[in-house]
């Protein structure tokens, strides 16, 4: 939260619109989100000071995060979603009982992340970038290699991650897989760090946290000291956590069909996600505020329409990547158009999830605020 503070305390970036989870037309006071962030930080500080005494504060953590997500879906960062899930487990179970559920949830992150990368788009884009960074110390990839050949090598990234994920589920192989996970995150820190692809600090911090988690959750053996007797939790709490774990580990199966968000399905570093490409007409650029204009790209094809780089604006003003979901990006477009009086001088190209094997997408052209708003309201998560 410290390295992504702009996302949580929105008074410092009021120029960047907040989009509620129920759609862009849902009225949510900014103070509600800020209050939730303050409660969240205070609860975490209390937990750090006295983990056992303040275990009930984990309920506050989970509730504050839920309010944060509802008031601004940009806060549905993967690590924040993961924290909200873990908070419920921490609040209801002792360490040994909690570990059984956390192992399943933690391993599912790697399994679904790998499945998201066994995809044409990853193998031919981001996977190539990963290969390029790793090959740089060796003088780069051979010039004679075709893209298809490099894609066959890039598939080693998700294949290895998938093998590790299943290894974490098996007690016999768990510690070996944990060592592999820690090595994988060290490699990712090299690839994604300032010496590589230069991703945001929040992305790097989450990788560091997952590296530590791999040691604590998968490698370190639980303390079996007789001085710490194990108390069996109530059956109702076990059922609560079993239901939560089942939902979290099965919901990602709905991601490709559009019924569960990409990041909540651990679709990480995979560009197959749905998106909106937003353009503003040359005649309306002057209506945009000074905070947006630096992110208006030049007209490269002479049609007088300029691309608005939402991803760059998100990194600049919020300090985090743009939430990779067409629903959110449509809501953001509606907010921008409404705030700056744009009507027919804004347009979008809505691009669906890419085909796993061919990389092709369904596309829809949207002209003007009216069509953008109608499309935003077509999602089941929308305010009438």
Steps between C-alpha positions, in 0.01 A plus 500: 500500500792732566636470145150528347370770737358709214248225436369494856493869593322648202495862616855532362395389150149644472559557128499124435137379513391227738265237357276321749458125466131548410582722205605856414163653586500367858538793743766418760648779716880512484512523880360147531797351318747711695339401832526133401870549419563662839323213680700252291836655586409534869391136520818377335714703741310349793554149364873557456532628859314204654405224253328269752319760707366686200409203279143628478636805317532279194122530466546876475771451237272286286202736543706811424638338185152399387379860542808620312423265209136606483582872502780471242555180303850618406595390852429139407871445460590128518696539824214695664248234395733232637533690827121527539472122462785424737358743756186289540710186549728675751199634692329164540767231531817423691821465304503122447135487396539804277796352316290226339284760326778747427705233324213432260439871434871580468565212260199597286662839433786330316281244324259758358779745426673232293177405321449864406845509340452186291357736245589635155517860622744429784724274294531759222522821708578506873665159487733637234581796725584262786727300270671814375587619853639160602700470176653849523802394713567228242500746211130475417299245307651362177400707196403192304222395738149547364220630721339155502826346625528755779137435595580131547771599747278757674252226589758376750399792727138389557586129478747536786258710705222245448724215612601697808135579583399134498816416695385733778180300539681172575652473850785281373616758241388819678836608642681437170231697316533778760870534420410517131236769573755712687741465208224591255419822687868596513514457121178703463647780710795509261275498192248754630739724695657830391784310335245309288145593397472767771156412634333697779624481858174338612554209260854450627389522864232232450759268344720556803207422732420182307864396533473535880162323494657205316738452793245550780209310346656227288857444624498564875361209698225582755611526859400179677615603848305330787484836677266624227207255500290497186134586556248372250301785346120497496345315209322817389835676457640206306196506270539876456861463391428196285230695316726803462785284367271322255370831363846654468652194332210424263385851396805553270359228274243764393761758396516425126121509472492846659324413827804552725763771480842434349707610798272317743576191291875559543543592134838662558734637231268350239368743235199291397274716718202707380561872453383833357706715266378857548535787249421870529440719195750774430232769541430393861853465635485855637204398718713248685666603823874561525539176693376296200655684207855361552351155439339588166705333227578651158272437202698241305255428215370850422136433595509774771428251777754466783547198725468567873763287677296382799773257607765773521262734682425230757869442569566873528206607716417182690839328509352165390424328169163567339241247616491256205127466455283647224222567752722725709656676202155573355397651834814711499422621147146600603637691799754685282242590237244618757750706695641682196181546297588257221213365292562385142868596517601188692504143373616159610598167356386226736718191469397170653711221647739364239472146371743276688634335183482773233519826697201644310239714677142609444483879460223755533511868400334749735447861392410767751411513867155348446634178348779474757251539786257247350778246468618566857147433626481169314709327767320326786714708737342833414269754659165532311 
